Amino acid sequence: MYTGSVPGMSISEDLMEAYMLAEEPPRGESYTVEYLKDVLRINNIKIGIIEDALRMICAGDYYGEPVLVAKGESASNGVDGRFAYFFDREFNSKPTIKEDGTADYHTLKMIETVKSGQEIARYYPPTKGSNGFNIGAKFIMAIPGKDLPKLRGSGFDIKELENGEISYVANIEGKITESNGRITIKPVHELNGDLDLTHGNIDFNGDVIIHGKVINGMEIKAEGPVTVDGVVEAATIYGKKGIVLRSGVVGCEGAVISSKGDITARFLEYAKVSCGGNIEAEAFLDSDVECDGTITLKGRKSSIVGGHVHANLGIDIQNAGNEKEIATHLSVGLPKTLLIRGEEIKTKLADDKRYMKKIDDALAQIEVFRKQEPDNQEINDKRQMLSIEHIRTHAIIAGEEDELKKLNEAKMNSLNAVIRVQRMVYGGVVIGLGQDIIKVSEEHDCVEFKREGGLIKMFSMKITANK
């Protein structure tokens, strides 16, 4: 029987570890594993016992040293379910500026396309995790991972796999987008080559991608964005949701480019351009440009030479005109046509509201008659006719109010519109702010044109930068 001192115990507060400190036993005596287990039991250490450590103590290897003799196991919480996407969800809508100061429009990426049968996403379900315990035999419950709802959308099939994973596979070829857990695949008209008479004009309810040129006389009309890798000649392009022209336009005075969204192009030459958003390019040459947003020309050599260029909210360019003083017209602010349109809407809106009041009064009067003669067919027919007219007029008024609101917002935003020329503005350039214009008679560098005291004034941006 062992008669020496009882080994000391050190137990962590969380009951996850226990250390034993055993002094050398009296001469002729020794510890046994069962004795040391009894010491652990007396200290309420029930599980997680490391028997190899007890045997080493008994062998005399660690007298007078604390030895880890019991260890609990932490709970391992489950992992939440997750989606892996097998398509690019990050786009580059701005050109990269190269070391030589020019803009690289071939780096633009506006859409991602997939093939039918291509796996577009996979769901990895949550794990349950594993429970833990402490050395006092108290179990520690793991928190299971959270499940995620299935992806919503269209253009794909859902396949549940034997291992519990869920595969999402495209069932059509087209453009793929993802937003807030919803994936949509829509048809894309994609042409690997030039658009010419052998292919015919394109009128498509979706996105259009041309991996080549658009030849003289061709037309593209798309409800989605249009992307053209090659040069656009004297062609017509309408992309409702935006246009990207990686190699620009050489229009020969016959190109027409139009979009309700943004337009990005390497350059525009001899083109007529209408844009409901913003325009970003490197150069305009003898082009007529109307833009509801802002026009920004990037690259150290970017310039506008010739033509008429208007942006409601502002123009920011490097150079305007050239040394030959070619007539170049730049203007910002809400155009007169839109101001007139705003007044027209105000007048029509007031008339329609008066008309609506008459309809409401007539309906109220008819309701009085219906209570007296509920089965009178003539009264009921007239009520139905007025109700339809009420709905129609209400829709017209809502549309007019929305248009007037947008015009007023545009008017307010355009009040602070300026024209910035970061490098050189040459003589022959005509500057317009709202209804007022001035003509630049000589070269100036790094200037800004804006309204002050009701007049167009030119300010040096070099002074501003030095302050």
MOSUL-V493945 format. One record per pair of residues at least 24 apart in sequence whose C-alpha atoms are under 7 Angstrom apart, sorted by sequence separation. I is the first residue (numbers start at 0). J is the second residue. If there is no record, write none. Layout:
((I & J) (I & J))
This chain:
((47 & 71) (87 & 111) (421 & 445) (32 & 57) (420 & 445) (421 & 446) (31 & 57) (420 & 446) (1 & 28) (30 & 57) (358 & 385) (419 & 446) (420 & 447) (1 & 29) (29 & 57) (419 & 447) (151 & 180) (152 & 181) (153 & 182) (154 & 183) (418 & 447) (419 & 448) (150 & 180) (151 & 181) (152 & 182) (153 & 183) (154 & 184) (417 & 447) (418 & 448) (150 & 181) (151 & 182) (152 & 183) (153 & 184) (154 & 185) (358 & 389) (417 & 448) (418 & 449) (150 & 182) (417 & 449) (85 & 118) (86 & 119) (85 & 119) (355 & 389) (84 & 119) (85 & 120) (84 & 120) (83 & 120) (84 & 121) (355 & 392) (82 & 120) (83 & 121) (23 & 62) (82 & 121) (83 & 122) (124 & 163) (22 & 62) (82 & 122) (124 & 164) (21 & 62) (22 & 63) (81 & 122) (82 & 123) (123 & 164) (21 & 63) (81 & 123) (122 & 164) (123 & 165) (20 & 63) (80 & 123) (81 & 124) (122 & 165) (20 & 64) (80 & 124) (121 & 165) (122 & 166) (20 & 65) (80 & 125) (121 & 166) (351 & 396) (19 & 65) (20 & 66) (79 & 125) (120 & 166) (121 & 167) (18 & 65) (19 & 66) (78 & 125) (79 & 126) (120 & 167) (18 & 66) (19 & 67) (77 & 125) (78 & 126) (118 & 166) (119 & 167) (348 & 396) (18 & 67) (19 & 68) (77 & 126) (118 & 167) (119 & 168) (17 & 67) (18 & 68) (77 & 127) (118 & 168) (119 & 169) (17 & 68) (77 & 128) (117 & 168) (118 & 169) (348 & 399) (17 & 69) (76 & 128) (116 & 168) (117 & 169) (16 & 69) (17 & 70) (75 & 128) (76 & 129) (116 & 169) (16 & 70) (75 & 129) (115 & 169) (116 & 170) (15 & 70) (16 & 71) (74 & 129) (75 & 130) (114 & 169) (115 & 170) (344 & 399) (15 & 71) (74 & 130) (115 & 171) (74 & 131) (114 & 171) (115 & 172) (73 & 131) (114 & 172) (72 & 131) (73 & 132) (113 & 172) (114 & 173) (344 & 403) (72 & 132) (113 & 173) (71 & 132) (72 & 133) (112 & 173) (113 & 174) (71 & 133) (112 & 174) (113 & 175) (341 & 403) (71 & 134) (111 & 174) (112 & 175) (70 & 134) (77 & 141) (80 & 144) (110 & 174) (111 & 175) (69 & 134) (74 & 139) (76 & 141) (77 & 142) (79 & 144) (80 & 145) (341 & 406) (74 & 140) (75 & 141) (76 & 142) (77 & 143) (78 & 144) (79 & 145) (80 & 146) (74 & 141) (76 & 143) (77 & 144) (79 & 146) (80 & 147) (333 & 410) (333 & 413) (332 & 413) (332 & 414) (332 & 416) (331 & 416) (331 & 417) (47 & 134) (46 & 134) (45 & 134) (46 & 135) (44 & 134) (45 & 135) (46 & 136) (44 & 135) (45 & 136) (43 & 135) (334 & 433) (312 & 412) (327 & 427) (328 & 428) (329 & 429) (330 & 430) (331 & 431) (332 & 432) (333 & 433) (312 & 413) (319 & 420) (324 & 425) (326 & 427) (327 & 428) (328 & 429) (329 & 430) (330 & 431) (331 & 432) (332 & 433) (311 & 413) (318 & 420) (324 & 426) (325 & 427) (326 & 428) (327 & 429) (328 & 430) (329 & 431) (330 & 432) (331 & 433) (313 & 416) (314 & 417) (315 & 418) (316 & 419) (317 & 420) (318 & 421) (322 & 425) (324 & 427) (312 & 416) (313 & 417) (314 & 418) (315 & 419) (316 & 420) (317 & 421) (318 & 422) (319 & 423) (320 & 424) (321 & 425) (313 & 418) (314 & 419) (315 & 420) (316 & 421) (317 & 422) (318 & 423) (319 & 424) (320 & 425) (317 & 423) (318 & 424) (319 & 425) (320 & 428) (319 & 428) (15 & 133) (16 & 134) (14 & 133) (15 & 134) (14 & 134) (14 & 135) (105 & 245) (104 & 245) (104 & 265) (102 & 281) (102 & 297) (102 & 298) (101 & 298) (100 & 298) (101 & 299) (100 & 299) (96 & 298))
